[in-house]
Amino acid sequence: MERLAVCPGTFDPVTLGHVDIITRAATLFDRVIVLVSVNVDKRPCFSAEERAELIRAVTKDLKNVEVEIMDGLLADYVRKKKACAIVKGLRATTDFEYEFQMALANRKLYADAETVFLVTKSENMYLSSSVVRQIAQFGGDISSFVPPAIADRIFERLYRPTKEAEK
């Protein structure tokens, strides 16, 4: 029986931390679906289609990884796909509190899938999409935070020159 895992997130934009979690999940499961979530409470910088395209670009060598987009309840999606696990990355205790609550809710909604937490590598403890967005917005170097194959695309989208930078 195939062990299918779903790795959900907003991925706005995808970071090296995300890629690390996806890559590690791909070694643990037969197949991994990276699920780009559409969150009505967030105003993403990249469309869901763009985020999925960026993830596909950086996971193209992972043969057991595919990318999909979802608008709805994660538990419903996981049930429909018959996945056995939801994979989430954890950076700090603040992540754990939120993710633990979500894991309990997902378990209540669909008991046949386990939530698996993968702890980030120490070099990614501080890394988040919001950090990347803020650095890029002000013209900072994001090359050590995002995959090289997509760094220029992310920077071009997010950089907003200030009056000081234009002088």
Steps between C-alpha positions, in 0.01 A plus 500: 500500500633841400591738783377840383573816698367851451730792579272806517592865524461846358855507355492874428778466389657156537822513705799273554333393825193384309713315247688325781176376660361388161825318414510322834132403471575355157748258661241385756198447276436332165334812366470858627249759384613854576172677547484874435226628725272785407445689827228764480647673809832567326584728210778312321762670285489211252187337361436136592597401146826694522585344837432153359720577199786617726475182708495282188815676378692419818368145550522380141777253589292340776318237297250411773392860563210672329339839557132583521284795608218477752226734608314340789551284805828311518333200664255470210785509249703241693196271524430534126860411416508218759825638642640343814684810624510876514858627518574831670830669572569648843742786571425596858264443789267765362462290183428195713213660692317597181583180310403281796158665509460450124614135528235431764230663287608307190506177701145565615389568142690207347644244741668285232787744445778572748667838523877462479717785624847542353728730696683752287875501464665752730604723209131545411367574850444871425395456138145571388328626189424827679872552574580443132226741391623774732866465402420496128258792528785723614753367250685261731679187382265200526734253328574310821130468587339371180603245236739652243282390207221736606679774698492756217129445432416545867719809534357664187146451627562622855754782467347842555765771460487768766574865427840449667583208270408701191755778581 
